[in-house]
Amino acid sequence: MPQLPLIAVTRRLPEICEQRLSNNYRVRLGDDAAVYSAEALAAHASDVAGLIVSPADTLDAAAIAKLPTSIKVMPTFSVGTDHIDLNAAKARGIVVTNTPGVLTDATADIAMLLMLGVMRRGGEGERLVRAGTWIGWRPTQLMGTQLGSKTLGIIGMGRIGIAVAVRAKAFGMRIIYHNRKPTPEAQTLGAEYAPSLDDMLPKCQVLSLHCPMSPETKNLLDARRLALLPKGAYVINTARGGHVVDDALIAALTSGHIAGAGLDVYAGEPNLDPRYRTLENAMLLPHLGSATTETRVAMGMMVIDNLDAVLSGQPPPNRVV
Ligand code: DGY
């Protein structure tokens, strides 16, 4: 009997996904705590036909150059592909696939959690209770801001942006959005299209980022654009840390020009700028956007569907390159 193909995974997957993988492949699982250098990744992937990667792995041109020639497919356990040099993968003839669609609701929920958390000062309140320094109910204790009737600006009206708009509308928010072009779903929701980001920012009491990472969106939220937001605005980022210039956001949070920030993603994860940890008006989550059991299992199954397709000579449903 021929041997089953060998595949490697850089991390641990939900149990049901690991079981499905081991039914059809010899599986080399990774270590959740590992920080893979290009050499370590190449060693982990030696002789494999498929390598399942995650946003916590760096697949730049140097790492891709070191991967073994046996690799045909590299599914990423994410919708974002900014951790992979797609041109380098394509040049090596490695098919890259991703997981669009299945993490939309989970990520939109986390954006709302951050919006509520930072505007209603949930993080500060939780810290107060845990520290044992709560002195009891007071009329002026931890007064926050209501979401209802505030204007939410959304940058990037793809699936996740739309799902956030639906939720925010239910909270009574007015929605304005900037995207390359207007989207019919957003129009149906009554969201106002802003062709110019700079013209939109002064109208946003809350700004939420939902655009993919690209050279055009890197450092999008810099000091100049933060200054265009009205004083007391809130910033929510569940997209990618690289969209935000940390020095500028930290300065704006410190001066109070930005009243609060809810962040799930950071440049250089997991080593975020340590100054964020000292800011009471920042609510900080560890990249939890897609972290529900339902979503992570769906992502894993999608990863395996793509792996199976390529290794059986079929077109993968979610090919990126
Ligand atoms: C993605 O899929 O790109 C997310 O950031 C992971 O939650």
Residues whose N, C-alpha, C, O or C-beta is under 5 A from the ligand:
A	BS01	DGY	F77 S78 V79 G80 A239 G289 S290
